[in-house]
Amino acid sequence: MTKPRVLISDALSPAAVQIFKDRGIDVTFDASLGKDKDKLAAVIGDYDGLAIRSASKATAKLLESAKNLKVIGRAGIGVDNVDIPAATARGIIVMNTPFGNSITTAEHAIALMFALARQIPAADVSTQAGKWEKNRFMGVELEAKTLGLIGAGNIGSIVARKAIGIGMKVIAYDPYLTPERAVSIGVEKVELDTLLARADFITLHVPMTEQTRNLLSREALAKTKKGVRIINCARGGLVDEQALADAIKAGHVAGAAFDVFSEEPAETNPLFGLDNVICTPHLGASTSEAQENVALQVAEQMSDYLLTGAITNAVNFPSISAEDAPKLKPLVSLGEKLGAFLGQLTEAHIKGIRIAYEGKVGELNTRPITAAAVAGVLRPFMPGINMVNAQAIAKDKGIAVEAITRDAPENLESRVKIYVDAEDMTRHAAGTVLSDGLPRIVEIRDIKMDAEFGPHMLYVRNDDKPGFIGRFGSLLGEKGINIATFNLGRNAQGGDAICFVAVDEAISDEVLAAINAIPHVKRARRLTF
């Protein structure tokens, strides 16, 4: 078996390189490639994985050359340098390490808040210049002040804990913060306008999205409490920097401390040169501990995915734990094959895909199975589709995807049933995985069946009349086609019947036409899996 190949194109800890080697992965470490997009594009096609920090840019153009790439690992929380839609469209998992630098970033936010409150950088410059301007640098205490937390996720909650520890009251705006979680981290959950009106200090800890861009706009800044101080160690662009500079000049905002900027490297910025503004060059994750942590974490995550299929901290696909990966693998295969079966039988426009998880399978992480099922259904129409991009493509095409759980049939512990709602009709089939680990179909069109999948198969719908099986078998024998497995089912004596057959070679147009010409055959289709 060929070893997976990983390219590290940014400066990463030697310990991370060693992790890849110890896990049996062929790794190339060349940090110069992150600064040379043409050289990176020239070699990326040879690799299964790309490990980066912030220098390398995984653009849509670069990914066009990444013919074998399966995973991009970003050592750090931000993935602004990765074109997520382009990677998703190509079926590339994008991972980050959201927890490796959480403490470091939270501590930097707290450090900037202290420095801002006591004007430490300006006081240092003044004192070292031989001045003694003790009365010039009048600071404020943090004790009993209200800290407004915008974003109460992993980093935000650490900031809250540390701020509470120094005697601050913390209020938080976060649409995803539950009341129970707010209580557990000791903050008061409020709406954004309330936070703006009450906070003495505001610190941001949210990702950059179209919804959060310029979250602190000129209008929002006008709603803040006079004398507020604002800290941003999250992402550049969350605050309208020109509007903030104007508010500082007008005396409404008392000061700001920024580690991130809308354009980086930041050579110019409206905030530069203003009194009581502190700027640092994106140092949030810049501690030796954090650099080591994120490097080791991304190496482990990428190795797990390439070797076992486990997915951790992916930004464009549900996580699959290392424990769940072996259990899910045959079920993911079942979902994909069941979907492919129905997709190959469907010619009309597809309006929706429904997946029912019956029995114990419903207790597992079913999202990867759903993704595989959708990919299977749509692949006959969209050859480049896969688990990673399937649901995004379905949404883009207006195809509704629904997953439900319910009790299993009496004779099975678990079953997956897929319905494909097309303009002409709804088609459905059910399958399971037994102790042998092999996916099989157990129901087609409400007709019981027990059939394994093979690379080349025939699906025949016919009237349940004597003579069909003989004619069908004889025809295949005359054409020199060997039958691997043969499965039959019917809804009633003399009613509708289904024949599902695996053969050793692909069926030609001539043979398919001859099968369709057999008396009582309603429809014959060749299938591949």
C-alpha positions as CSV (number, residue, x, y, z in Angstrom):
1,M,0.0,0.0,0.0
2,T,1.4,3.4,-1.0
3,K,2.1,5.7,1.9
4,P,0.1,9.0,2.1
5,R,2.2,12.0,1.2
6,V,2.0,15.3,3.1
7,L,3.7,18.6,2.1
8,I,4.5,21.2,4.9
9,S,4.9,24.5,3.1
10,D,5.2,26.8,6.1
11,A,7.4,26.9,9.2
12,L,6.2,24.2,11.5
13,S,7.7,22.6,14.5
14,P,10.2,19.7,13.8
15,A,8.2,17.7,16.3
16,A,5.2,17.9,13.9
17,V,7.4,16.6,11.1
18,Q,8.4,13.7,13.3
19,I,4.7,12.9,14.1
20,F,4.0,12.4,10.4
21,K,7.1,10.2,10.0
22,D,6.2,8.1,13.1
23,R,2.7,7.6,11.8
24,G,4.1,6.1,8.6
25,I,3.4,9.2,6.3
26,D,5.8,10.3,3.7
27,V,6.4,14.0,4.6
28,T,8.2,16.8,2.7
29,F,9.1,20.0,4.7
30,D,9.9,23.0,2.6
31,A,8.9,26.3,4.3
32,S,10.0,28.3,1.3
33,L,7.1,27.1,-0.8
34,G,4.6,29.1,1.2
35,K,6.2,32.3,-0.1
36,D,6.3,31.1,-3.8
37,K,2.9,30.3,-5.1
38,D,4.2,29.1,-8.5
39,K,6.6,26.6,-7.0
40,L,3.9,25.4,-4.6
41,A,1.5,25.0,-7.5
42,A,4.1,23.0,-9.4
43,V,4.5,20.3,-6.7
44,I,1.1,20.2,-4.9
45,G,-0.3,17.7,-7.3
46,D,1.9,15.0,-5.8
47,Y,0.5,15.2,-2.3
48,D,-2.5,13.9,-0.4
49,G,-2.2,16.5,2.4
50,L,-1.0,20.1,2.8
51,A,0.0,21.4,6.2
52,I,0.2,25.2,6.4
53,R,0.2,28.2,8.7
54,S,-0.5,31.7,7.4
55,A,2.1,32.3,4.7
56,S,0.8,29.7,2.2
57,K,-2.4,30.6,0.3
58,A,-4.6,27.7,-0.7
59,T,-6.4,29.7,-3.4
60,A,-8.9,28.3,-5.9
61,K,-6.1,28.6,-8.6
62,L,-3.7,26.5,-6.5
63,L,-6.3,23.9,-5.8
64,E,-6.8,23.4,-9.5
65,S,-3.3,21.8,-9.5
66,A,-4.0,19.7,-6.4
67,K,-5.3,16.7,-8.2
68,N,-4.6,14.2,-5.3
69,L,-5.2,16.5,-2.4
70,K,-7.5,15.1,0.3
71,V,-6.9,17.4,3.3
72,I,-5.5,20.8,4.2
73,G,-4.4,21.3,7.8
74,R,-4.1,24.9,9.1
75,A,-1.9,25.1,12.2
76,G,-4.0,27.8,13.9
77,I,-7.6,28.9,14.2
78,G,-8.0,31.2,11.2
79,V,-8.5,29.8,7.7
80,D,-8.7,33.1,5.8
81,N,-5.9,31.9,3.6
82,V,-7.8,28.8,2.4
83,D,-10.6,29.1,-0.2
84,I,-13.1,27.0,1.7
85,P,-15.7,26.9,-1.1
86,A,-13.1,25.8,-3.7
87,A,-11.7,23.2,-1.4
88,T,-15.2,21.9,-0.6
89,A,-16.1,21.7,-4.3
90,R,-13.0,19.5,-4.9
91,G,-13.8,17.3,-1.9
92,I,-10.9,18.5,0.2
93,I,-11.3,18.4,3.9
94,V,-10.1,21.6,5.6
95,M,-9.0,21.3,9.2
96,N,-7.8,23.9,11.7
97,T,-6.7,23.8,15.3
98,P,-9.1,26.0,17.2
99,F,-7.9,25.0,20.7
100,G,-4.1,24.9,20.3
101,N,-3.7,28.7,20.7
102,S,-6.8,29.5,22.8
103,I,-5.0,30.3,26.0
104,T,-2.3,32.3,24.3
105,T,-4.9,34.4,22.4
106,A,-7.0,34.9,25.5
107,E,-4.0,36.0,27.5
108,H,-3.0,38.5,24.8
109,A,-6.4,40.1,24.9
110,I,-6.2,40.4,28.7
111,A,-2.6,41.8,28.4
112,L,-3.8,44.4,25.9
113,M,-6.7,45.3,28.1
114,F,-4.3,46.0,31.0
115,A,-1.9,47.9,28.8
116,L,-4.8,50.0,27.4
117,A,-6.2,50.7,30.9
118,R,-2.9,52.0,32.2
119,Q,-1.4,53.4,28.9
120,I,1.7,51.3,29.5
121,P,3.3,51.4,25.9
122,A,3.1,55.2,25.7
123,A,4.4,55.5,29.3
124,D,7.3,53.2,28.5
125,V,8.3,55.2,25.5
126,S,8.0,58.5,27.4
127,T,10.0,57.3,30.4
128,Q,12.8,55.7,28.2
129,A,13.0,59.0,26.4
130,G,14.1,60.6,29.7
131,K,10.8,62.2,30.5
132,W,9.0,61.8,33.7
133,E,5.3,62.5,32.8
134,K,3.7,60.9,35.8
135,N,0.6,63.1,35.6
136,R,0.1,62.6,31.9
137,F,-0.7,58.9,32.2
138,M,-3.8,58.7,34.3
139,G,-5.2,55.2,33.9
140,V,-8.4,53.4,35.0
141,E,-8.9,50.4,37.2
142,L,-10.4,47.1,35.8
143,E,-11.9,46.1,39.1
144,A,-15.7,46.4,39.0
145,K,-15.7,47.5,35.3
146,T,-18.0,45.8,32.8
147,L,-16.4,43.8,30.1
148,G,-18.5,43.3,27.0
149,L,-17.6,40.0,25.3
150,I,-18.6,39.6,21.7
151,G,-18.3,35.9,21.1
152,A,-18.3,33.5,24.0
153,G,-16.8,30.4,22.4
154,N,-13.6,28.7,23.5
155,I,-11.3,31.8,23.5
156,G,-14.1,34.1,24.7
157,S,-14.9,31.9,27.6
158,I,-11.3,31.8,28.7
159,V,-11.2,35.6,28.6
160,A,-14.4,35.7,30.6
161,R,-12.9,33.5,33.3
162,K,-9.7,35.6,33.6
163,A,-11.7,38.8,33.6
164,I,-13.9,37.6,36.4
165,G,-10.8,36.6,38.3
166,I,-9.6,40.2,38.4
167,G,-13.0,41.5,39.6
168,M,-14.7,42.5,36.3
169,K,-18.4,41.9,35.5
170,V,-18.7,40.2,32.2
171,I,-21.7,40.5,29.8
172,A,-21.7,38.5,26.5
173,Y,-23.3,38.8,23.1
174,D,-23.3,35.5,21.3
175,P,-26.3,34.1,19.4
176,Y,-25.1,30.5,20.0
177,L,-24.6,30.9,23.8
178,T,-27.2,29.0,25.7
179,P,-28.5,30.3,29.0
180,E,-27.0,27.2,30.7
181,R,-23.6,27.8,29.2
182,A,-23.8,31.5,30.2
183,V,-24.4,30.5,33.8
184,S,-21.6,27.9,33.8
185,I,-19.0,30.5,32.6
186,G,-20.2,33.2,34.8
187,V,-21.4,35.7,32.3
188,E,-24.7,37.6,31.7
189,K,-26.1,37.0,28.2
190,V,-27.3,40.1,26.5
191,E,-28.2,41.5,23.0
192,L,-25.6,43.4,21.1
193,D,-27.2,46.9,21.6
194,T,-27.3,46.2,25.4
195,L,-23.7,45.3,25.4
196,L,-22.7,48.4,23.5
197,A,-24.6,50.6,25.9
198,R,-23.2,49.0,29.1
199,A,-19.7,47.9,28.5
200,D,-16.6,49.8,29.7
201,F,-14.3,47.5,27.7
202,I,-15.3,45.5,24.6
203,T,-13.3,42.5,23.3
204,L,-14.1,40.6,20.2
205,H,-13.8,36.8,19.8
206,V,-15.8,35.8,16.7
207,P,-14.7,34.5,13.3
208,M,-14.7,36.6,10.2
209,T,-17.8,35.9,8.1
210,E,-20.1,38.0,6.0
211,Q,-22.4,38.3,9.0
212,T,-19.6,39.6,11.3
213,R,-17.7,41.8,8.9
214,N,-17.8,45.4,10.4
215,L,-19.8,44.1,13.3
216,L,-18.7,47.2,15.1
217,S,-19.7,49.6,12.4
218,R,-19.9,53.4,12.6
219,E,-23.6,53.0,13.7
220,A,-22.7,50.4,16.3
221,L,-19.8,52.5,17.7
222,A,-22.2,55.4,18.1
223,K,-24.3,53.2,20.4
224,T,-21.3,52.5,22.7
225,K,-20.9,54.0,26.2
226,K,-18.8,57.2,26.1
227,G,-15.3,56.3,27.2
228,V,-15.4,52.7,26.1
229,R,-12.1,50.9,25.2
230,I,-12.1,48.3,22.5
231,I,-9.8,45.3,22.1
232,N,-9.6,43.0,19.0
233,C,-7.4,39.9,19.0
234,A,-9.8,37.9,16.8
235,R,-9.8,38.8,13.1
236,G,-9.2,42.0,11.1
237,G,-12.3,43.5,9.6
238,L,-14.7,42.9,12.5
239,V,-14.4,46.6,13.3
240,D,-14.7,49.5,10.9
241,E,-11.2,50.9,11.6
242,Q,-11.8,54.3,10.0
243,A,-15.0,54.8,12.0
244,L,-13.2,53.7,15.2
245,A,-10.4,56.2,14.5
246,D,-12.9,58.9,14.0
247,A,-14.7,58.0,17.3
248,I,-11.3,58.1,19.2
249,K,-10.5,61.5,17.7
250,A,-13.9,62.8,18.7
251,G,-13.4,61.6,22.3
252,H,-16.3,59.2,22.3
253,V,-14.0,56.1,22.4
254,A,-11.2,56.4,25.0
255,G,-8.8,54.0,23.3
256,A,-8.3,50.7,21.4
257,A,-5.9,47.8,21.4
258,F,-5.7,45.8,18.1
259,D,-3.6,42.7,17.3
260,V,-5.4,42.1,13.9
261,F,-6.2,44.4,11.0
262,S,-8.4,44.4,7.9
263,E,-5.2,44.3,5.8
264,E,-2.1,42.4,6.9
265,P,0.8,43.0,7.0
266,A,-0.5,46.4,8.2
267,E,1.9,49.0,6.9
268,T,-0.7,51.8,7.2
269,N,-3.9,52.0,9.1
270,P,-6.3,54.7,10.3
271,L,-5.5,53.7,13.9
272,F,-1.8,54.2,13.6
273,G,-0.4,57.2,15.5
274,L,-3.5,57.9,17.6
275,D,-3.1,58.6,21.3
276,N,-4.0,55.6,23.5
277,V,-4.1,53.2,20.6
278,I,-2.0,50.0,21.0
279,C,-1.1,47.9,18.0
280,T,0.7,44.6,17.8
281,P,1.5,42.5,14.7
282,H,-0.9,39.6,15.0
283,L,0.8,38.2,18.1
284,G,-2.2,36.4,19.5
285,A,-0.8,32.9,18.9
286,S,2.8,33.9,19.2
287,T,4.1,32.0,22.2
288,S,6.4,29.0,22.0
289,E,3.8,26.9,23.7
290,A,1.0,27.8,21.2
291,Q,3.3,27.3,18.2
292,E,4.2,23.8,19.4
293,N,0.6,22.9,20.3
294,V,-1.0,23.8,17.0
295,A,1.8,22.2,15.0
296,L,1.5,18.9,16.9
297,Q,-2.3,19.0,16.8
298,V,-2.5,19.6,13.0
299,A,0.0,16.7,12.4
300,E,-2.1,14.3,14.5
301,Q,-5.4,15.4,12.9
302,M,-4.1,15.0,9.3
303,S,-2.5,11.7,10.1
304,D,-5.7,10.4,11.7
305,Y,-7.7,11.3,8.6
306,L,-5.3,10.0,6.0
307,L,-4.7,6.7,7.9
308,T,-8.1,6.0,9.5
309,G,-10.7,8.4,8.1
310,A,-11.1,10.1,11.5
311,I,-12.1,13.8,11.0
312,T,-11.3,16.4,13.8
313,N,-11.9,20.1,13.7
314,A,-12.9,20.2,10.0
315,V,-14.5,23.5,9.0
316,N,-16.3,22.0,6.0
317,F,-17.4,18.5,7.2
318,P,-18.8,16.9,10.3
319,S,-16.3,15.4,12.7
320,I,-15.7,11.6,12.9
321,S,-13.9,10.5,16.0
322,A,-11.2,7.9,15.8
323,E,-13.4,5.6,17.9
324,D,-16.4,6.0,15.5
325,A,-14.4,5.8,12.3
326,P,-14.2,2.0,12.1
327,K,-18.0,1.7,13.0
328,L,-19.0,4.3,10.5
329,K,-16.9,3.1,7.6
330,P,-19.2,0.2,6.5
331,L,-22.2,2.4,7.1
332,V,-20.8,5.2,5.0
333,S,-20.2,2.7,2.3
334,L,-23.8,1.5,2.6
335,G,-25.1,5.0,2.4
336,E,-23.0,5.7,-0.7
337,K,-24.0,2.5,-2.5
338,L,-27.7,2.7,-1.6
339,G,-27.7,6.3,-2.9
340,A,-25.8,5.2,-6.0
341,F,-28.4,2.5,-6.7
342,L,-31.3,4.9,-6.6
343,G,-29.4,7.6,-8.4
344,Q,-28.7,5.3,-11.3
345,L,-32.4,4.4,-11.6
346,T,-33.5,8.0,-11.6
347,E,-33.7,10.0,-14.8
348,A,-36.1,12.8,-13.8
349,H,-35.2,15.9,-11.9
350,I,-34.5,15.2,-8.2
351,K,-36.4,17.5,-5.8
352,G,-35.4,15.9,-2.5
353,I,-33.4,13.1,-0.7
354,R,-34.7,11.7,2.6
355,I,-32.6,9.3,4.7
356,A,-34.3,7.3,7.5
357,Y,-31.9,5.8,10.2
358,E,-33.8,2.9,11.8
359,G,-32.6,1.3,15.0
360,K,-29.1,1.5,16.5
361,V,-27.6,3.2,13.5
362,G,-29.6,6.3,14.6
363,E,-27.6,6.4,17.8
364,L,-24.4,7.0,15.9
365,N,-23.0,10.1,14.2
366,T,-25.1,9.8,11.0
367,R,-24.0,13.0,9.3
368,P,-21.2,11.4,7.3
369,I,-23.6,8.6,6.2
370,T,-26.0,11.3,5.0
371,A,-23.3,13.1,3.1
372,A,-22.2,9.8,1.5
373,A,-25.9,9.0,0.6
374,V,-26.4,12.3,-1.1
375,A,-23.1,12.0,-3.0
376,G,-24.2,8.5,-4.2
377,V,-27.6,9.7,-5.4
378,L,-26.2,12.7,-7.3
379,R,-23.0,11.2,-8.7
380,P,-24.7,9.9,-11.9
381,F,-25.5,13.5,-12.8
382,M,-22.4,15.2,-11.2
383,P,-19.3,13.0,-11.6
384,G,-17.1,15.2,-9.4
385,I,-19.3,15.0,-6.3
386,N,-18.2,13.5,-3.1
387,M,-19.0,13.3,0.6
388,V,-17.4,16.7,1.3
389,N,-19.1,18.7,-1.3
390,A,-22.4,16.7,-1.7
391,Q,-24.7,18.7,0.6
392,A,-23.3,22.0,-0.5
393,I,-24.0,21.1,-4.1
394,A,-27.5,19.7,-3.2
395,K,-28.3,23.0,-1.5
396,D,-27.1,25.0,-4.4
397,K,-29.3,22.9,-6.8
398,G,-32.3,23.4,-4.6
399,I,-32.4,19.7,-3.5
400,A,-33.9,19.3,0.0
401,V,-32.0,16.8,2.2
402,E,-33.7,15.4,5.3
403,A,-32.5,12.9,7.8
404,I,-34.7,11.2,10.5
405,T,-34.4,8.5,13.0
406,R,-37.0,5.9,13.9
407,D,-37.3,2.3,15.2
408,A,-35.8,-0.5,13.2
409,P,-37.9,-3.3,11.6
410,E,-38.4,-6.3,13.9
411,N,-36.0,-8.6,12.0
412,L,-33.1,-6.1,11.9
413,E,-31.0,-4.3,14.5
414,S,-30.3,-1.4,12.2
415,R,-31.4,-0.3,8.8
416,V,-30.9,2.7,6.5
417,K,-33.6,3.6,4.1
418,I,-33.2,6.2,1.4
419,Y,-36.0,8.0,-0.5
420,V,-35.3,9.9,-3.7
421,D,-38.1,12.3,-4.5
422,A,-38.0,13.0,-8.3
423,E,-40.5,14.8,-10.5
424,D,-41.8,11.5,-12.0
425,M,-42.0,9.4,-8.7
426,T,-40.4,8.6,-5.4
427,R,-37.9,5.7,-5.4
428,H,-36.7,4.0,-2.3
429,A,-34.5,1.2,-1.1
430,A,-33.2,0.0,2.3
431,G,-30.0,-1.6,3.4
432,T,-28.0,-2.8,6.3
433,V,-24.6,-4.0,7.4
434,L,-24.4,-7.4,9.1
435,S,-21.6,-8.9,11.2
436,D,-19.5,-9.5,8.1
437,G,-19.2,-5.7,7.6
438,L,-20.5,-5.8,4.1
439,P,-23.3,-3.4,2.9
440,R,-26.3,-5.1,1.4
441,I,-29.7,-4.2,0.1
442,V,-32.6,-5.6,2.1
443,E,-35.5,-3.9,0.4
444,I,-36.3,-2.4,-3.0
445,R,-39.7,-0.9,-3.8
446,D,-41.1,-2.6,-0.6
447,I,-40.0,-5.9,-1.9
448,K,-37.7,-7.9,0.5
449,M,-34.2,-8.7,-0.8
450,D,-30.9,-9.8,0.6
451,A,-28.2,-8.8,-1.9
452,E,-24.6,-7.7,-1.7
453,F,-23.2,-5.1,-4.0
454,G,-20.8,-5.9,-6.8
455,P,-18.8,-3.8,-9.2
456,H,-21.1,-4.7,-12.2
457,M,-24.8,-5.4,-11.6
458,L,-28.1,-5.8,-13.3
459,Y,-31.4,-4.6,-12.0
460,V,-34.5,-6.2,-13.6
461,R,-38.1,-5.5,-12.8
462,N,-40.5,-8.1,-14.2
463,D,-43.8,-9.8,-13.8
464,D,-43.6,-12.8,-11.6
465,K,-44.3,-15.4,-14.4
466,P,-42.8,-18.9,-15.0
467,G,-39.9,-19.0,-17.5
468,F,-38.3,-15.6,-16.8
469,I,-35.4,-16.9,-14.8
470,G,-34.6,-19.6,-17.3
471,R,-34.7,-17.2,-20.3
472,F,-32.6,-14.6,-18.4
473,G,-29.9,-17.1,-17.3
474,S,-29.7,-18.6,-20.7
475,L,-29.3,-15.3,-22.4
476,L,-26.4,-14.3,-20.1
477,G,-24.8,-17.7,-20.7
478,E,-25.1,-17.4,-24.4
479,K,-23.4,-14.0,-24.3
480,G,-20.6,-15.5,-22.1
481,I,-21.5,-13.4,-19.1
482,N,-20.8,-15.2,-15.7
483,I,-23.2,-14.6,-12.8
484,A,-21.5,-13.8,-9.5
485,T,-24.6,-13.6,-7.3
486,F,-28.3,-13.9,-8.1
487,N,-31.0,-12.4,-5.8
488,L,-34.8,-12.4,-6.3
489,G,-37.8,-10.9,-4.6
490,R,-41.5,-10.4,-5.2
491,N,-44.4,-8.6,-3.6
492,A,-46.9,-11.4,-4.2
493,Q,-47.3,-14.6,-6.2
494,G,-47.7,-13.5,-9.8
495,G,-47.2,-9.9,-8.9
496,D,-44.2,-7.6,-9.3
497,A,-40.7,-9.1,-9.0
498,I,-37.2,-7.9,-8.9
499,C,-34.0,-9.6,-10.0
500,F,-30.7,-8.1,-8.7
501,V,-27.7,-9.8,-10.2
502,A,-23.9,-9.3,-9.9
503,V,-21.9,-10.2,-13.0
504,D,-18.2,-10.5,-13.7
505,E,-18.1,-7.8,-16.4
506,A,-19.8,-4.7,-17.7
507,I,-23.0,-5.2,-19.6
508,S,-23.0,-4.0,-23.2
509,D,-25.8,-2.1,-24.9
510,E,-26.6,-5.2,-27.0
511,V,-27.0,-7.4,-24.0
512,L,-29.1,-4.9,-22.1
513,A,-31.4,-4.5,-25.1
514,A,-31.8,-8.3,-25.3
515,I,-32.7,-8.5,-21.6
516,N,-35.3,-5.8,-22.0
517,A,-36.8,-7.8,-24.9
518,I,-37.4,-10.9,-22.6
519,P,-41.2,-11.4,-22.1
520,H,-42.6,-9.9,-18.9
521,V,-39.5,-7.7,-18.3
522,K,-40.7,-4.2,-17.4
523,R,-37.3,-2.5,-17.0
524,A,-33.6,-3.6,-17.0
525,R,-30.8,-1.4,-15.9
526,R,-27.1,-2.0,-15.7
527,L,-25.5,-0.5,-12.6
528,T,-21.9,0.0,-11.4
529,F,-20.7,0.4,-7.8
